[in-house]
Amino acid sequence: MSRIPLGATNVREIWTESQQTMQTIERRKTNRVALRWYLRLSSGAIGTIETRTENISSRGFYCILASPLMPGDALDCELSIPNYGATGVTRSIQCRAEVVRVESRGAETGFGVGCRILDFTIATNRGSLSGGGFND
């Protein structure tokens, strides 16, 4: 049964009071790691965009884009795995992903985009995405 806050006289006061007492529930099912890997996104609608991840989990990644995408958009992605070994050979995660969240960054430029990885393969490439994908 819901409890009406003592002294509340209208719906706005009740809503404000209830929001102040609600706890934020973590919905993530896997841990995220703050990795800034080079990322190439492509689809018919956006062409090809290069950016970096802000974080990665076993189920997806979060990145910043200049223009928003739409939840449900399907993307082909290439995440460049940093290589501290052989020169000129890189590995990447090539995946199909779905945009699941898009958010304004307030006063900061760009849009935060959360994507769920649907399917992936590991590829060995000659050359790399710009910069090589290191966490710099």
Residue, then its C-alpha position, 0 to 999 in steps of 0.5 A: m500500500s502506498r504511503i502519502p507523505l505527511g503534510a503533502t497537499n497536492v500531487r506535485e508535493i507527493w511526487t517530489e517527496s516520493q522521488q526523494t525517498m526512492q533509491t536508484i536501482e542498478r540495472r546492469k547485469t555485468n561489470r563495466v571496465a573504463l576502456r577507451w578503445y578506438l571504435r568504428l561504427s557503420s550503417g547505411a543511415i550514418g555511414t562510417i564514424e570513428t570514436r572511442t569507447e568510454n567503457i566496455s562490458s561483456r555485453g556491450f559498450y558506451c561511447i560518445l557521438a556528435s549526433p544521436l542515433m535511435p534506440g533499435d538502430a543496428l550497427d556494424c562495429e569494429l573495436s580495436i584491441p590495443n596491441y603491445g606486441a608485434t608492430g603492424v598487426t592488430r586484433s579487433i572485435q568485429c561485431r553487430a550491435e544494437v543501440v539501446r540507450v541514447e542520452s544528452r550530455g547536458a552542458e557537454t557536447g555530443f550524445g552518450v550512446g549505449c550499445r548491446i553486442l548481438d554477435f562478434t568475431i575476433a579478427t587479425n588485421r594489418g594496420s589499425l584504426s587511427g591511433g591504434g586503439f590504446n587507452d590514452 
